[in-house]
Amino acid sequence: MLVDPTVLTAADHLEAAREMAAANRPFLAHLLAEEAARLTADPATAAAVRATFPDPASTRTETD
């Protein structure tokens, strides 16, 4: 089923972020969480969402 993206809520994006994290898709989870945070009115809640799904590029460790 296709959904108009303009009607998706922060909760919808957060649920999708959790699904992507469970599917080992951290960058997509991060992007969805960023959108959820953007749609969240409470700054503390938005910060908690961002902390839960950090940017994998900034947390990645290099290995040889």
C-alpha positions as CSV (number, residue, x, y, z in Angstrom):
1,M,0.0,0.0,0.0
2,L,1.3,3.4,-0.9
3,V,1.1,6.2,1.7
4,D,1.4,9.9,1.2
5,P,4.6,10.9,3.0
6,T,3.1,14.2,4.1
7,V,0.7,12.3,6.4
8,L,3.3,10.3,8.3
9,T,3.8,11.2,11.9
10,A,6.9,11.2,14.1
11,A,5.7,7.9,15.5
12,D,5.5,6.4,12.0
13,H,9.1,7.5,11.3
14,L,10.3,6.2,14.7
15,E,8.7,2.8,14.1
16,A,10.3,2.6,10.7
17,A,13.7,3.6,12.2
18,R,13.3,0.7,14.7
19,E,12.5,-1.7,11.9
20,M,15.6,-0.5,9.9
21,A,17.8,-0.9,13.0
22,A,16.5,-4.4,13.5
23,A,17.2,-5.2,9.9
24,N,20.8,-3.9,10.3
25,R,20.3,-0.8,8.2
26,P,21.8,1.8,10.6
27,F,22.1,4.7,8.2
28,L,18.5,4.4,7.0
29,A,17.4,4.1,10.7
30,H,19.4,7.3,11.4
31,L,17.7,9.2,8.6
32,L,14.2,8.1,9.6
33,A,15.0,9.0,13.2
34,E,16.2,12.4,12.1
35,E,12.8,13.0,10.4
36,A,11.0,11.8,13.5
37,A,13.0,14.2,15.6
38,R,12.3,17.0,13.2
39,L,8.6,16.4,13.5
40,T,8.7,16.2,17.4
41,A,7.7,19.4,19.2
42,D,9.5,18.7,22.4
43,P,13.3,19.4,22.2
44,A,14.2,16.8,24.9
45,T,12.3,14.1,23.1
46,A,13.9,15.0,19.8
47,A,17.3,14.8,21.4
48,A,16.5,11.4,22.9
49,V,15.4,10.1,19.5
50,R,18.7,11.4,17.9
51,A,20.7,9.8,20.7
52,T,19.0,6.5,20.2
53,F,19.9,6.4,16.4
54,P,23.2,8.2,16.0
55,D,24.8,8.8,12.6
56,P,26.7,5.6,11.8
57,A,29.3,7.6,10.0
58,S,30.3,9.4,13.2
59,T,30.3,6.3,15.3
60,R,32.1,3.9,12.9
61,T,35.5,2.5,13.8
62,E,38.0,1.7,11.2
63,T,39.5,-1.8,11.2
64,D,42.2,-3.3,9.1
